[in-house]
């Protein structure tokens, strides 16, 4: 499992986890699409923004390996702002390639991209 050096382990000041320390001995947690309902708590929404901002700062629009990124946190953005970057995609692999869909991410979380020059 690739460990993304320099990637924040959690949202500062909270217990919202962004990375895992070690591989799960009972098997890899699968990435699934989770529905984001309108009545989600503000703290959950801040965690989504913080995670997407960290992904953007670390990887930009380039494909990246899942590695030690938390499957639960990815799942809140999966198949919307974060998409599979390979076919076939294995949602239960630490080697799976993902990528930010910049157009969807900018529409969903414009605050992540504030100050970016989009010519």
N, C-alpha and C positions, 0 to 999 in steps of 0.2 A: 504494500500500500504506500503510495507516494504521500509524503507529508509536505504540505505547502508552507514553506518557511516564510515568515513575515505576515502570514494571513492571521487576522485577529481570531482568537479562540472563542470569543463571545462578544455580545453587545456590551460595551462598557457600562458598568453600574447595574447590570441585570444578570439573570441566570439563563438568558437565551443563548444557547450553545451554537457556535458556527462550525467547530471542528471536533473530531474525536481524537482521543489519544492513541488508541490501538485498535486493531482489527477485532471485530466481534468473533469470539471463538465458536459461537453457535451458528455462524453464517452471516453473510453480508445482508444488511438491511436494504430492502428494495426501495427504489425511488418510485413514488406514485404521485399522480396529480391530486392535490388536495384542494377542495373548494374554499374560496375565500368569501365568506358571507359579509354583507354590509355591516352587521352588528358585531364584528370582531373588536376586541379590546384595543384601545390606542397603543398599548405596549406591544401587542402582537404586530400591529402595523409598523411601529418603529423598528421592530426586529427585522421585518421584511425589507424596509428601506436600508437599514444598516448592513444587512447581508448583501443586498444587491450592490450597494456602494462599495463594499469590500471586494466583491467579485469584479466590479468594473475597474477599480484601482489596481487590482492584482493582474487581471487578464485582458481587460479591454474587450474588443470584439473577437479576439482569437479563441480557437477551441482550447479547452482545458480538461485535464484528467480529473475525475471525481476525487480520487485519492482519499484524504482524511476529512473531506468536507462532510458535514452532517446531513444524512439522507432526509431526516425530518425537516430540516430548514430548507433544503433544496426542493423538497416536495411542495412547499407553499408557492414556489415560483415555477415549477416544472410544467412544461407544455404551454407556457405563456411567455414569461420573460426569459426563462432558461429552457433551451431546447436541446434535443439530442444532436450531436455533431457527427454521428456515424450511423451507418446502416449495415448490418442489423445492430440495434441498440440493446445492450443487456442492462436492464435497470438494477440488477443484483451483482454488479461488478465494480470493484474499486478502480478498475482500469477504463471504465466507460468514459467516453469523451462527450463533453457538454459545451454549450456556447450560449452567450447572451444574444437574444434577439433584440437588437438595439432599438428598432422601431417600436416594438411592443413595450419594451422597458421604458423608453422615453415617454410614451403615452401614459403608462401606468404610474410611474414614479419620476415625474419631471424634476423633483428636488435632488435626485441623485446626479443629474446632469447639469444643474445650474452652473453657469459660468463656463460651460464647454462651448467652444466655437464650432458651430455646425454650419458649414458653408453650403 
